[in-house]
């Protein structure tokens, strides 16, 4: 026991003398008397650790501050709780950066020590990691003083880059999400975005706390995303880290009409054809048509969802129109609007065939008449010019005779009904009469109107002109059917 006390006294004396000359390495030849923690008997390593943490935390902090390593105190205390002590021998001549010990009840530090004993010193060793540096601490087994032996650089783990961009196919100006949250051991991440022409568009800088970003792509084609992750030592990742996104090409719309000036097409079908619309990276699945009048107002619409993407329409009146179309592809992209203008004109010239019963001077002269002629629509709906001529065939003998008659009439239409009048002529219908110029009046109604052909019933009254031509003796009534073609 006296020998052990003498050894510890020598250690303290050496430490004291070494503190006087800080510029020189202090020789430490023995340990064991002036301990930081008084230990009796053989104590397991874990219990020594707990005693250091639980009982002497304040002294440890004071000693670390005294040594100039105050920032190591918290990592030391935390990591010591789970550290596994390593038993090793300190070779003669090995150096210590500093040692914490207790002298006369006070915590002291001695720096720059060299073990100069006669044989290796048995110690407990454990390690503390902070800021990618590894600090080796030792405690001489005889006295339990805390010593910092050395500091080594610890290379941080390599960063592993992870990059996903979703969705992988979008339309122009749709958003994509760039996600690098799967990267490992990274303090920062970067992703370069290259456009369809291969030129870099932008570089996004991300962090583990903000590892996602959203951007829009405004041109069609294939975009490439190339990422890297940077570890705590500012070393970039080396693993492949790329993604691609295809921005859908919109379809190209084309529309055609069979005529620019569609003469006599009122009542005839006109087919608008968008079958030549194309899509560079897919197929057209829909075409939306709109028909506009001269003022630009939409007057009709149609959607075609199957090939050949056509729309057939019959016009009930003439005019100048514009047809527009928008094509949609199989990914939902829409084309620019395509359009073309055209004019539709109604049929204005018709041949005329008409016939029916005719009564001359009442029921005394029954006839059947037939006429052929020509009709021209001076103002399509409402005004027509009609010229016709033909025979009146007598159905009764003398004094009635067959005769020839003709008309020049103006007919005004109001919906399906019409009325009008004009002049006509007739040869004599009796032996005792003469041919005459006549005043003609007419009214009727359309039975059908197909724009290129029409049929109507009409009633016509004719009276001779002249002072000696009284209406009571010189009149005719006609009930007929007229066909325009």
C-alpha positions in Angstrom: 0.0 0.0 0.0 2.9 2.3 0.8 4.4 1.5 -2.6 1.2 2.4 -4.4 1.0 5.8 -2.6 4.5 6.5 -3.5 3.8 5.8 -7.2 0.8 8.1 -7.3 2.9 10.8 -5.5 5.5 10.5 -8.2 2.8 10.9 -10.9 1.5 14.1 -9.3 5.0 15.5 -8.9 5.8 14.7 -12.6 2.5 16.3 -13.7 3.1 19.4 -11.7 6.7 19.8 -13.0 5.4 19.2 -16.5 2.9 22.0 -16.2 5.7 24.5 -15.6 7.2 24.0 -19.0 4.3 23.8 -21.5 6.5 24.1 -24.5 8.1 20.7 -23.9 6.8 17.2 -23.9 6.2 15.9 -20.4 7.5 12.5 -19.5 5.1 10.3 -17.6 6.7 7.3 -16.0 4.0 6.0 -13.7 0.3 6.4 -12.9 -2.1 5.6 -10.1 -2.2 8.0 -7.2 -3.9 11.2 -8.1 -6.9 9.8 -9.9 -9.8 11.6 -11.4 -12.2 9.1 -10.0 -11.3 7.0 -7.0 -11.8 3.4 -7.8 -11.6 0.6 -5.3 -11.2 -3.0 -6.3 -12.0 -4.4 -9.7 -14.9 -2.5 -11.3 -16.5 -3.6 -14.6 -16.0 -1.1 -17.4 -19.8 -0.4 -17.7 -20.0 0.6 -14.1 -17.0 2.9 -14.4 -18.7 4.5 -17.4 -21.9 5.0 -15.5 -20.1 6.5 -12.5 -18.3 9.0 -14.7 -21.6 10.0 -16.4 -23.8 10.1 -13.3 -21.5 11.4 -10.6 -18.8 13.6 -12.3 -20.5 15.2 -15.2 -19.8 18.7 -13.9 -16.1 17.9 -13.4 -15.8 16.4 -16.8 -17.3 19.5 -18.4 -14.9 21.7 -16.5 -12.0 19.6 -17.5 -13.0 19.6 -21.2 -13.3 23.4 -21.1 -9.9 23.7 -19.4 -8.4 21.6 -22.1 -9.9 23.7 -24.9 -12.3 20.9 -26.1 -15.5 22.1 -24.6 -17.4 21.3 -27.8 -16.6 17.6 -27.3 -18.3 17.4 -23.9 -21.8 16.6 -25.1 -20.7 14.1 -27.7 -18.4 12.5 -25.2 -21.2 12.1 -22.6 -23.7 10.8 -25.1 -21.5 8.4 -26.9 -19.9 7.1 -23.7 -23.2 5.7 -22.6 -23.1 3.1 -25.5 -19.4 2.8 -26.1 -17.7 -0.5 -25.8 -14.4 -0.2 -23.9 -11.4 -1.7 -25.6 -8.6 -3.1 -23.4 -5.2 -2.2 -24.9 -1.6 -1.4 -23.9 -0.1 2.0 -24.4 3.5 1.5 -25.8 6.4 3.1 -24.2 7.1 6.4 -26.0 3.4 6.8 -27.0 2.1 10.3 -26.6 -1.1 11.8 -25.2 -2.6 15.2 -26.2 -3.8 15.9 -22.7 -4.9 14.2 -19.5 -7.6 15.2 -17.0 -6.8 14.5 -13.3 -7.7 15.6 -9.8 -5.1 17.1 -7.4 -6.0 18.3 -3.9 -9.7 18.1 -4.9 -9.3 20.3 -8.0 -9.6 19.3 -11.7 -6.4 19.9 -13.6 -5.2 19.3 -17.1 -1.7 18.5 -18.3 -1.0 18.6 -22.1 1.5 17.0 -24.4 2.4 13.9 -22.5 4.7 10.9 -23.3 4.4 7.6 -21.6 8.0 6.9 -20.4 7.4 4.0 -18.1 9.4 0.8 -18.1 6.7 -1.2 -19.8 3.5 -0.6 -21.8 0.6 1.0 -19.8 -2.6 -0.9 -19.6 -5.6 1.3 -20.5 -9.2 1.3 -21.4 -9.8 2.9 -24.8 -13.1 4.2 -26.4 -13.9 6.6 -29.2 -16.0 9.7 -29.8 -17.1 10.8 -33.3 -17.8 14.4 -34.1 -17.8 16.3 -37.4 -16.3 13.3 -39.1 -13.4 13.2 -36.7 -12.6 10.2 -34.5 -11.3 11.1 -31.0 -9.6 8.3 -29.1 -9.9 8.6 -25.4 -8.0 6.4 -22.9 -8.3 5.8 -19.2 -5.2 4.3 -17.4 -6.6 1.2 -15.6 -4.8 2.0 -12.3 -6.3 5.5 -11.8 -9.1 6.2 -14.4 -7.9 9.6 -15.5 -9.4 10.8 -18.8 -6.9 11.4 -21.6 -7.2 12.3 -25.3 -4.7 10.2 -27.2 -5.2 11.2 -30.9 -7.6 12.6 -33.5 -8.2 11.0 -36.8 -10.1 12.1 -39.8 -13.1 9.9 -40.5 -14.2 9.9 -44.1 -18.0 10.3 -44.3 -19.9 7.7 -46.2 -20.2 8.2 -49.9 -23.4 9.9 -51.0 -25.8 7.8 -53.0 -28.0 9.8 -55.5 -31.6 8.9 -56.0 -33.7 10.7 -58.6 -37.3 10.2 -59.8 -39.3 12.5 -62.0 -43.1 12.0 -62.3 -45.0 11.6 -64.4 -42.8 10.3 -67.2 -45.0 11.6 -69.9 -46.8 15.0 -69.8 -48.4 17.5 -72.1 -47.0 21.0 -72.8 -47.0 23.2 -69.7 -48.0 20.3 -67.4 -46.0 20.0 -64.1 -43.5 17.4 -63.2 -42.3 16.6 -59.7 -38.5 16.1 -59.2 -37.9 14.0 -56.2 -34.4 13.3 -54.7 -35.6 12.4 -51.2 -34.3 8.8 -51.7 -30.7 10.1 -51.8 -28.5 8.8 -48.9 -25.6 10.3 -46.9 -26.1 13.7 -48.7 -26.0 17.2 -47.3 -27.0 18.6 -50.7 -28.3 17.5 -54.1 -28.4 19.1 -57.5 -30.3 18.1 -60.7 -29.6 19.5 -64.1 -32.4 19.7 -66.6 -31.6 19.3 -70.3 -34.2 20.2 -73.0 -35.0 18.3 -76.2 -32.1 20.0 -78.0 -29.6 18.8 -75.4 -29.0 22.2 -73.9 -29.1 22.6 -70.2 -32.2 24.6 -69.2 -31.8 25.0 -65.4 -30.0 23.5 -62.3 -32.1 22.9 -59.2 -30.4 22.8 -55.8 -32.1 20.7 -53.2 -31.4 19.6 -49.6 -32.5 16.6 -47.5 -35.1 18.8 -45.9 -36.4 20.2 -49.2 -35.8 17.3 -51.6 -38.7 17.9 -54.0 -39.4 20.6 -56.5 -42.1 21.1 -59.2 -41.4 22.6 -62.6 -43.3 22.9 -65.9 -42.0 22.0 -69.4 -43.1 24.1 -72.2 -41.7 22.4 -75.3 -42.5 19.0 -76.8 -39.8 16.3 -76.9 -37.6 14.3 -74.6 -36.1 16.0 -71.5 -33.2 14.5 -69.5 -32.7 15.0 -65.8 -29.2 14.4 -64.3 -28.7 14.5 -60.6 -25.8 14.2 -58.1 -25.7 14.0 -54.3 -22.9 15.6 -52.3 -21.8 14.1 -49.0 -20.5 15.9 -45.9 -17.0 15.9 -47.3 -18.3 17.8 -50.4 -17.7 14.7 -52.5 -20.2 14.1 -55.3 -21.9 10.8 -55.8 -20.7 8.5 -58.5 -23.7 6.2 -59.1 -25.9 6.7 -62.2 -28.7 9.2 -61.3 -30.8 10.1 -64.3 -34.5 10.3 -65.3 -36.3 11.1 -68.5 -39.6 12.8 -69.3 -41.4 12.9 -72.6 -43.4 16.0 -73.3 -46.2 14.9 -75.7 -46.3 16.5 -79.1 -49.7 18.1 -79.8 -51.6 16.9 -82.9 -51.6 19.0 -86.1 -55.1 19.9 -87.3 -56.0 20.0 -91.0 -59.5 20.7 -92.4 -60.8 20.7 -95.9 -64.1 21.6 -97.6 -65.1 20.4 -101.0 -65.5 23.9 -102.4 -64.6 27.5 -101.6 -67.6 28.8 -103.5 -70.3 26.2 -103.2 -72.7 27.2 -105.9 -76.2 25.9 -105.7 -75.3 24.0 -102.5 -78.2 25.1 -100.3 -80.1 21.9 -99.6 -77.1 19.8 -100.6 -74.8 18.1 -98.1 -71.3 19.5 -97.6 -68.7 17.3 -95.9 -66.0 18.9 -93.7 -63.0 16.6 -93.7 -60.4 16.6 -90.9 -59.0 13.1 -91.7 -55.6 14.5 -92.6 -55.0 15.7 -89.0 -51.9 13.9 -87.6 -50.1 13.4 -84.3 -46.3 13.0 -84.3 -46.1 10.6 -81.3 -49.5 9.1 -81.1 -52.8 9.2 -82.9 -55.7 11.6 -83.2 -58.8 10.3 -81.4 -61.2 13.2 -81.6 -62.0 16.3 -83.6 -64.3 19.1 -82.5 -65.9 21.1 -85.3 -67.5 24.5 -85.0 -69.4 26.3 -87.7 -69.4 30.1 -87.6 -71.5 32.6 -89.6 -70.2 35.7 -91.3 -70.2 37.7 -88.0 -68.2 35.0 -86.2 -71.1 33.6 -84.1 -71.1 29.9 -83.6 -74.2 28.5 -85.2 -73.5 24.7 -85.0 -71.1 22.2 -83.4 -70.1 18.6 -83.9 -67.7 16.2 -82.3 -66.3 13.2 -84.2 -64.7 10.5 -82.0 -63.8 8.1 -84.8 -62.0 8.0 -88.1 -62.3 9.5 -90.7 -63.2 12.6 -88.6 -65.7 14.2 -90.9 -68.9 16.2 -90.5 -71.6 16.3 -93.2 -74.0 19.2 -92.9 -76.8 20.5 -95.2 -77.4 24.3 -95.3 -80.9 25.7 -95.4 -79.7 29.1 -96.6 -76.8 30.6 -98.3 -74.1 32.8 -96.9 -70.4 33.1 -96.0 -69.3 30.6 -93.3 -66.2 29.5 -91.5 -65.5 26.0 -90.3 -63.0 25.4 -87.5 -61.6 22.2 -86.0 -59.5 21.2 -83.0 -57.9 17.8 -82.9 -57.2 15.8 -79.7 -54.6 13.0 -79.4 -54.6 9.8 -77.4 -52.8 11.6 -74.5 -55.2 14.5 -74.2 -53.1 17.1 -76.1 -55.0 19.5 -78.3 -54.0 21.1 -81.6 -54.0 24.7 -82.6 -57.3 25.6 -84.1 -57.4 25.1 -87.9 -60.0 26.9 -90.0 -61.2 27.7 -93.5 -63.9 30.0 -94.9 -66.3 29.2 -97.8 -69.5 30.5 -99.4 -72.7 28.6 -99.9 -75.1 29.8 -102.6 -78.7 28.5 -103.2 -79.9 27.2 -106.5 -81.6 30.1 -108.2 -82.6 28.7 -111.6 -85.3 26.0 -112.0 -87.2 24.3 -114.8 -90.9 24.3 -114.2 -93.6 21.8 -115.1 -97.2 22.5 -114.0 -100.7 21.3 -114.7 -104.2 20.7 -113.5 -107.8 21.5 -114.1 -108.8 24.8 -115.7 -112.3 26.4 -116.0 -113.0 29.0 -118.6 -116.0 31.2 -117.8 -117.1 29.1 -114.9 -118.1 25.4 -115.3 -119.1 25.8 -118.9 -115.6 25.3 -120.2 -113.7 22.4 -118.5 -110.1 22.1 -119.5 -106.9 20.4 -118.4 -103.8 22.6 -118.7 -100.1 21.9 -118.8 -97.3 24.4 -118.9 -93.5 24.3 -119.0 -91.3 27.2 -118.0 -88.4 28.7 -116.1 -88.2 30.1 -112.6 -85.5 32.4 -111.3 -85.1 33.4 -107.7 -84.6 37.1 -108.0 -84.1 37.4 -104.2 -83.9 33.9 -102.7 -86.7 33.7 -100.3 -88.7 35.8 -100.9 -89.0 36.9 -104.6 -89.2 34.7 -107.8 -89.7 35.4 -111.4 -91.8 32.8 -113.3 -92.1 32.5 -117.1 -94.3 29.6 -118.4 -96.5 28.6 -121.3 -98.5 25.7 -122.4 -101.8 24.5 -123.8 -105.3 24.3 -122.3 -106.9 21.2 -123.6 -110.7 21.3 -123.9 -112.5 18.4 -122.3 -115.9 19.5 -123.9 -116.8 20.1 -127.6 -118.1 23.1 -129.4 -118.0 26.0 -128.8 -115.0 25.3 -126.6 -111.6 24.8 -128.2 -108.1 24.0 -127.0 -105.9 27.1 -126.7 -102.4 28.2 -125.9 -101.5 30.5 -122.9 -98.5 31.9 -121.2 -97.5 33.9 -118.1 -94.9 36.3 -116.7 -95.3 36.4 -112.9 -93.6 37.7 -109.8 -94.2 35.5 -106.8 -93.6 36.6 -103.2 -92.9 33.9 -100.5 -93.8 34.2 -96.9 -92.7 30.9 -95.3 -94.3 28.0 -97.3 -97.1 30.3 -98.6 -96.7 32.6 -101.6 -98.8 35.0 -103.7 -98.1 37.1 -106.8 -99.3 38.3 -110.1 -98.4 39.5 -113.6 -99.4 39.3 -117.1 -100.4 36.5 -119.5 -101.9 35.8 -122.8 -104.3 33.3 -124.2 -105.4 32.4 -127.7 -109.2 32.1 -128.2 -110.9 29.3 -126.2 -114.2 29.7 -128.2 -115.0 30.2 -131.8 -116.8 33.4 -131.0 -113.8 34.9 -129.0 -110.4 36.4 -129.8 -107.1 35.9 -128.2 -106.3 38.4 -125.4 -103.8 39.9 -123.0 -104.7 38.9 -119.5 -104.1 40.0 -116.0 -103.0 37.1 -113.8 -103.2 36.6 -110.0 -101.9 33.6 -108.1 -101.6 32.2 -104.6 -100.3 28.9 -103.3 -98.4 26.9 -100.8 -95.3 24.7 -101.0 -95.9 21.0 -100.5 -92.2 20.3 -100.2 -89.0 22.2 -100.6 -85.7 20.4 -101.0 -83.9 23.5 -102.0 -82.8 21.8 -105.3 -86.4 20.9 -106.1 -89.8 21.9 -104.8 -93.5 21.2 -105.3 -96.5 23.5 -104.6 -100.2 23.7 -105.1 -101.6 27.0 -106.5 -104.8 28.7 -107.5 -104.7 31.0 -110.5 -107.3 33.5 -111.8 -107.0 35.1 -115.2 -109.0 38.0 -116.6 -108.8 39.5 -120.1 -107.7 43.1 -120.5 -109.6 45.6 -122.8 -112.7 47.7 -122.8 -114.8 45.1 -124.5 -113.5 42.3 -122.3 -115.6 41.9 -119.3 -114.4 39.6 -116.5 -117.7 37.8 -116.4 -117.3 36.7 -120.0 -113.5 36.5 -120.2 -112.1 34.7 -117.1 -110.3 31.5 -116.3 -109.7 29.7 -113.0 -106.8 27.2 -112.6 -106.0 24.8 -109.8 -102.6 23.3 -110.4 -99.5 21.5 -109.1 -96.1 23.0 -109.9 -92.8 21.1 -109.9 -89.5 22.9 -109.8 -86.4 21.0 -110.7 
